[in-house]
Amino acid sequence: MAYRTQRSCLINRAWVYILLIFLTCLGCSDQHAGGNSAESGNPELAGILMLKGKEPAGLARVQCVPSDFNVMYDTLPLSFKTKTDSLGHFSFDSLPKGEFSLEAYHQASGERLLIQNLEITEDSVIEENLLPTGVLRIGVEDLEENDSGFVILQGTTLYRPVTVKYGTLFVDSLPVADYDSLVYVPFGESLENGFTLARDVTIASGDTLKINASLLSLSLIAPLKYPDGDTLNSVIRDIPLAFRIDSTLIDFDLLSRLSGRWTAMRGEFDLPISVARYDIISKEMVFWIRVDSLLVEDTLSLHFNEGLSTIYAKDVFPESAGYIAVWHFDEGDSLVEDATELKQFPGVSNDVREEPGSVG
């Protein structure tokens, strides 16, 4: 009986020790969970981010950037970065008190958020919408054509490479916000060698803000030269010509930002023109132009004028002027006669050979 009593006391003491250990661990866990804000003095920042279409901005990159952050020299700590969950929720629990910029980027949609001068002094909850970005287009007189650099905004991670084209800089993918000062820094130079590009500008979603930027116009002259061995001895009339333009002639990235009108001219006379192909990937455009008449001393030119709306143009391939090559079977590889109503285009067949055939 004494043995049983002693054993029972030992068992009871063991359960007491286990219970004490459990309560101690539980207390430590509770203290750790609440220590980031309540006990350490660090405020918490949490929120939910939505897209323009009112869908959650799931898996968006979110970061808090201190107001004295310099993107050229500083590195943002990992504790200042996070991602939203599938419902657009995010939280920071170890931010120091101070003033920040809240940045968010949703890669799938390209939409962004920028909130500047966000003062974090206590626990805060934010509900915001990401929006499509805008563009700043600004004329620059102090830079040379093709000068390159980058544009930054103090207190953010904003860093946009730019190149001068036709006296203009395009700053892409700017979040919707009011910008106190955008700074341009030439490549390879320090911040001290930069200058303020724009002050007190407001970027709107899906829009291009123009500052001192004149409308763009381009002109291309088509060199005319008869090919060696050509035997044409009459004036060419009402003939369509294909004009091919590639990236050696124009900047397709720049052109894709602009809206305007293409025109074709022989000297001072407008010619019918139509776009046959425009490929931004391969960076090639093909125009069909109908030339009323053409001499070797004539000048053919293409012109692009920004801001002009498209207008109705004459058909490049009018039904009244067909281009038919008639070749009789008994002519062999001799002269090919033209069968249009003008009958002015004698030609020579090329790479012709006799093959068995049938007429049905």
RAGIUR-V993227 format. One record per residue. N is the residue number from 0. RES is the residue in three letters. OMEGA is omega in degrees with one decimal (none if undefined). Layout:
n->N res->RES omega->OMEGA
n->N res->RES omega->OMEGA
This chain:
n->0 res->MET omega->178.2
n->1 res->ALA omega->179.3
n->2 res->TYR omega->-179.8
n->3 res->ARG omega->-179.5
n->4 res->THR omega->179.0
n->5 res->GLN omega->179.8
n->6 res->ARG omega->179.4
n->7 res->SER omega->178.4
n->8 res->CYS omega->178.6
n->9 res->LEU omega->179.3
n->10 res->ILE omega->-179.8
n->11 res->ASN omega->178.4
n->12 res->ARG omega->179.5
n->13 res->ALA omega->178.7
n->14 res->TRP omega->177.6
n->15 res->VAL omega->179.1
n->16 res->TYR omega->179.5
n->17 res->ILE omega->-179.8
n->18 res->LEU omega->178.6
n->19 res->LEU omega->178.7
n->20 res->ILE omega->179.9
n->21 res->PHE omega->-179.5
n->22 res->LEU omega->178.1
n->23 res->THR omega->178.6
n->24 res->CYS omega->179.7
n->25 res->LEU omega->177.8
n->26 res->GLY omega->177.6
n->27 res->CYS omega->-179.3
n->28 res->SER omega->-179.6
n->29 res->ASP omega->-179.7
n->30 res->GLN omega->179.9
n->31 res->HIS omega->-177.2
n->32 res->ALA omega->-177.8
n->33 res->GLY omega->-172.5
n->34 res->GLY omega->-175.1
n->35 res->ASN omega->-177.4
n->36 res->SER omega->-172.4
n->37 res->ALA omega->-173.0
n->38 res->GLU omega->179.2
n->39 res->SER omega->180.0
n->40 res->GLY omega->179.8
n->41 res->ASN omega->178.5
n->42 res->PRO omega->175.5
n->43 res->GLU omega->175.5
n->44 res->LEU omega->179.7
n->45 res->ALA omega->179.0
n->46 res->GLY omega->177.4
n->47 res->ILE omega->-178.2
n->48 res->LEU omega->179.4
n->49 res->MET omega->174.4
n->50 res->LEU omega->-179.0
n->51 res->LYS omega->179.8
n->52 res->GLY omega->178.0
n->53 res->LYS omega->173.1
n->54 res->GLU omega->177.8
n->55 res->PRO omega->177.1
n->56 res->ALA omega->-177.1
n->57 res->GLY omega->176.9
n->58 res->LEU omega->174.8
n->59 res->ALA omega->175.9
n->60 res->ARG omega->-178.0
n->61 res->VAL omega->177.5
n->62 res->GLN omega->175.1
n->63 res->CYS omega->-173.8
n->64 res->VAL omega->178.8
n->65 res->PRO omega->-175.0
n->66 res->SER omega->179.3
n->67 res->ASP omega->-177.8
n->68 res->PHE omega->177.0
n->69 res->ASN omega->-173.6
n->70 res->VAL omega->-179.2
n->71 res->MET omega->-172.4
n->72 res->TYR omega->-171.5
n->73 res->ASP omega->175.6
n->74 res->THR omega->-178.0
n->75 res->LEU omega->178.8
n->76 res->PRO omega->179.8
n->77 res->LEU omega->-179.4
n->78 res->SER omega->178.0
n->79 res->PHE omega->-179.6
n->80 res->LYS omega->175.5
n->81 res->THR omega->174.9
n->82 res->LYS omega->174.5
n->83 res->THR omega->172.9
n->84 res->ASP omega->-175.9
n->85 res->SER omega->179.6
n->86 res->LEU omega->177.9
n->87 res->GLY omega->-179.4
n->88 res->HIS omega->174.6
n->89 res->PHE omega->176.6
n->90 res->SER omega->170.3
n->91 res->PHE omega->-179.1
n->92 res->ASP omega->-180.0
n->93 res->SER omega->179.4
n->94 res->LEU omega->172.9
n->95 res->PRO omega->175.5
n->96 res->LYS omega->179.9
n->97 res->GLY omega->-179.0
n->98 res->GLU omega->-173.4
n->99 res->PHE omega->163.8
n->100 res->SER omega->176.5
n->101 res->LEU omega->-179.5
n->102 res->GLU omega->175.9
n->103 res->ALA omega->-179.5
n->104 res->TYR omega->177.3
n->105 res->HIS omega->-169.7
n->106 res->GLN omega->-175.4
n->107 res->ALA omega->-178.0
n->108 res->SER omega->-175.8
n->109 res->GLY omega->-178.0
n->110 res->GLU omega->-175.1
n->111 res->ARG omega->175.6
n->112 res->LEU omega->173.1
n->113 res->LEU omega->173.8
n->114 res->ILE omega->-178.7
n->115 res->GLN omega->175.7
n->116 res->ASN omega->178.3
n->117 res->LEU omega->-177.8
n->118 res->GLU omega->-178.7
n->119 res->ILE omega->178.7
n->120 res->THR omega->178.3
n->121 res->GLU omega->-177.5
n->122 res->ASP omega->-175.0
n->123 res->SER omega->175.7
n->124 res->VAL omega->-175.6
n->125 res->ILE omega->171.4
n->126 res->GLU omega->-175.8
n->127 res->GLU omega->176.7
n->128 res->ASN omega->169.4
n->129 res->LEU omega->-176.6
n->130 res->LEU omega->171.1
n->131 res->PRO omega->-173.4
n->132 res->THR omega->175.8
n->133 res->GLY omega->-176.6
n->134 res->VAL omega->171.2
n->135 res->LEU omega->176.1
n->136 res->ARG omega->-172.5
n->137 res->ILE omega->176.6
n->138 res->GLY omega->-178.7
n->139 res->VAL omega->179.9
n->140 res->GLU omega->-175.1
n->141 res->ASP omega->-179.9
n->142 res->LEU omega->179.3
n->143 res->GLU omega->177.0
n->144 res->GLU omega->179.8
n->145 res->ASN omega->169.9
n->146 res->ASP omega->-176.9
n->147 res->SER omega->177.4
n->148 res->GLY omega->177.1
n->149 res->PHE omega->-179.4
n->150 res->VAL omega->-179.2
n->151 res->ILE omega->174.2
n->152 res->LEU omega->-178.1
n->153 res->GLN omega->178.5
n->154 res->GLY omega->176.1
n->155 res->THR omega->174.4
n->156 res->THR omega->-178.2
n->157 res->LEU omega->-177.4
n->158 res->TYR omega->-175.2
n->159 res->ARG omega->173.9
n->160 res->PRO omega->-178.8
n->161 res->VAL omega->176.9
n->162 res->THR omega->-179.9
n->163 res->VAL omega->175.4
n->164 res->LYS omega->179.9
n->165 res->TYR omega->177.0
n->166 res->GLY omega->-174.3
n->167 res->THR omega->171.5
n->168 res->LEU omega->172.9
n->169 res->PHE omega->176.9
n->170 res->VAL omega->-171.4
n->171 res->ASP omega->167.0
n->172 res->SER omega->177.5
n->173 res->LEU omega->176.4
n->174 res->PRO omega->177.7
n->175 res->VAL omega->-176.8
n->176 res->ALA omega->168.6
n->177 res->ASP omega->-176.1
n->178 res->TYR omega->178.7
n->179 res->ASP omega->-174.9
n->180 res->SER omega->173.0
n->181 res->LEU omega->-173.1
n->182 res->VAL omega->175.1
n->183 res->TYR omega->177.9
n->184 res->VAL omega->177.3
n->185 res->PRO omega->177.0
n->186 res->PHE omega->178.3
n->187 res->GLY omega->-178.8
n->188 res->GLU omega->176.9
n->189 res->SER omega->-179.0
n->190 res->LEU omega->-179.3
n->191 res->GLU omega->-179.9
n->192 res->ASN omega->177.1
n->193 res->GLY omega->177.7
n->194 res->PHE omega->-179.6
n->195 res->THR omega->-178.5
n->196 res->LEU omega->-178.3
n->197 res->ALA omega->177.8
n->198 res->ARG omega->171.8
n->199 res->ASP omega->178.6
n->200 res->VAL omega->178.2
n->201 res->THR omega->179.7
n->202 res->ILE omega->179.4
n->203 res->ALA omega->-177.6
n->204 res->SER omega->176.1
n->205 res->GLY omega->-175.8
n->206 res->ASP omega->175.5
n->207 res->THR omega->176.7
n->208 res->LEU omega->-178.2
n->209 res->LYS omega->176.9
n->210 res->ILE omega->179.1
n->211 res->ASN omega->-178.4
n->212 res->ALA omega->179.4
n->213 res->SER omega->178.1
n->214 res->LEU omega->-173.6
n->215 res->LEU omega->173.4
n->216 res->SER omega->179.6
n->217 res->LEU omega->176.7
n->218 res->SER omega->177.6
n->219 res->LEU omega->179.2
n->220 res->ILE omega->179.4
n->221 res->ALA omega->177.6
n->222 res->PRO omega->-179.9
n->223 res->LEU omega->177.7
n->224 res->LYS omega->176.2
n->225 res->TYR omega->177.7
n->226 res->PRO omega->178.4
n->227 res->ASP omega->178.1
n->228 res->GLY omega->-179.2
n->229 res->ASP omega->-177.0
n->230 res->THR omega->-179.7
n->231 res->LEU omega->-178.0
n->232 res->ASN omega->179.5
n->233 res->SER omega->179.5
n->234 res->VAL omega->177.3
n->235 res->ILE omega->-179.7
n->236 res->ARG omega->174.1
n->237 res->ASP omega->-179.9
n->238 res->ILE omega->177.8
n->239 res->PRO omega->176.9
n->240 res->LEU omega->176.7
n->241 res->ALA omega->177.0
n->242 res->PHE omega->178.9
n->243 res->ARG omega->-179.6
n->244 res->ILE omega->178.2
n->245 res->ASP omega->-173.3
n->246 res->SER omega->175.1
n->247 res->THR omega->-177.3
n->248 res->LEU omega->-178.9
n->249 res->ILE omega->176.8
n->250 res->ASP omega->-175.8
n->251 res->PHE omega->178.5
n->252 res->ASP omega->177.4
n->253 res->LEU omega->-176.8
n->254 res->LEU omega->-178.6
n->255 res->SER omega->179.0
n->256 res->ARG omega->-168.6
n->257 res->LEU omega->171.9
n->258 res->SER omega->-177.6
n->259 res->GLY omega->-175.1
n->260 res->ARG omega->172.3
n->261 res->TRP omega->175.4
n->262 res->THR omega->176.8
n->263 res->ALA omega->-176.7
n->264 res->MET omega->166.3
n->265 res->ARG omega->-172.3
n->266 res->GLY omega->178.9
n->267 res->GLU omega->-175.9
n->268 res->PHE omega->176.7
n->269 res->ASP omega->179.6
n->270 res->LEU omega->174.6
n->271 res->PRO omega->-176.6
n->272 res->ILE omega->174.4
n->273 res->SER omega->179.4
n->274 res->VAL omega->177.8
n->275 res->ALA omega->-178.6
n->276 res->ARG omega->173.9
n->277 res->TYR omega->-175.2
n->278 res->ASP omega->-178.8
n->279 res->ILE omega->-179.0
n->280 res->ILE omega->179.0
n->281 res->SER omega->179.0
n->282 res->LYS omega->178.3
n->283 res->GLU omega->173.0
n->284 res->MET omega->176.1
n->285 res->VAL omega->176.3
n->286 res->PHE omega->165.8
n->287 res->TRP omega->179.1
n->288 res->ILE omega->177.7
n->289 res->ARG omega->-178.1
n->290 res->VAL omega->-179.1
n->291 res->ASP omega->174.0
n->292 res->SER omega->-173.8
n->293 res->LEU omega->172.0
n->294 res->LEU omega->-176.0
n->295 res->VAL omega->179.7
n->296 res->GLU omega->178.0
n->297 res->ASP omega->177.1
n->298 res->THR omega->173.4
n->299 res->LEU omega->-177.7
n->300 res->SER omega->173.8
n->301 res->LEU omega->-178.4
n->302 res->HIS omega->172.1
n->303 res->PHE omega->179.6
n->304 res->ASN omega->179.6
n->305 res->GLU omega->175.9
n->306 res->GLY omega->177.5
n->307 res->LEU omega->178.1
n->308 res->SER omega->178.3
n->309 res->THR omega->-179.8
n->310 res->ILE omega->176.9
n->311 res->TYR omega->179.9
n->312 res->ALA omega->176.8
n->313 res->LYS omega->-178.9
n->314 res->ASP omega->177.1
n->315 res->VAL omega->-179.4
n->316 res->PHE omega->-178.0
n->317 res->PRO omega->-179.2
n->318 res->GLU omega->-176.7
n->319 res->SER omega->-178.4
n->320 res->ALA omega->176.2
n->321 res->GLY omega->-179.5
n->322 res->TYR omega->-170.6
n->323 res->ILE omega->174.8
n->324 res->ALA omega->-179.7
n->325 res->VAL omega->-177.5
n->326 res->TRP omega->-178.9
n->327 res->HIS omega->-174.2
n->328 res->PHE omega->-175.7
n->329 res->ASP omega->-178.1
n->330 res->GLU omega->-179.0
n->331 res->GLY omega->-179.2
n->332 res->ASP omega->-179.2
n->333 res->SER omega->-175.7
n->334 res->LEU omega->175.8
n->335 res->VAL omega->-177.9
n->336 res->GLU omega->177.2
n->337 res->ASP omega->-176.6
n->338 res->ALA omega->176.2
n->339 res->THR omega->-178.6
n->340 res->GLU omega->179.6
n->341 res->LEU omega->178.1
n->342 res->LYS omega->-177.6
n->343 res->GLN omega->-172.4
n->344 res->PHE omega->172.5
n->345 res->PRO omega->-179.0
n->346 res->GLY omega->179.4
n->347 res->VAL omega->179.4
n->348 res->SER omega->-175.2
n->349 res->ASN omega->176.2
n->350 res->ASP omega->-177.5
n->351 res->VAL omega->175.4
n->352 res->ARG omega->-179.2
n->353 res->GLU omega->179.1
n->354 res->GLU omega->174.5
n->355 res->PRO omega->-179.3
n->356 res->GLY omega->179.3
n->357 res->SER omega->177.7
n->358 res->VAL omega->-177.7
n->359 res->GLY omega->none
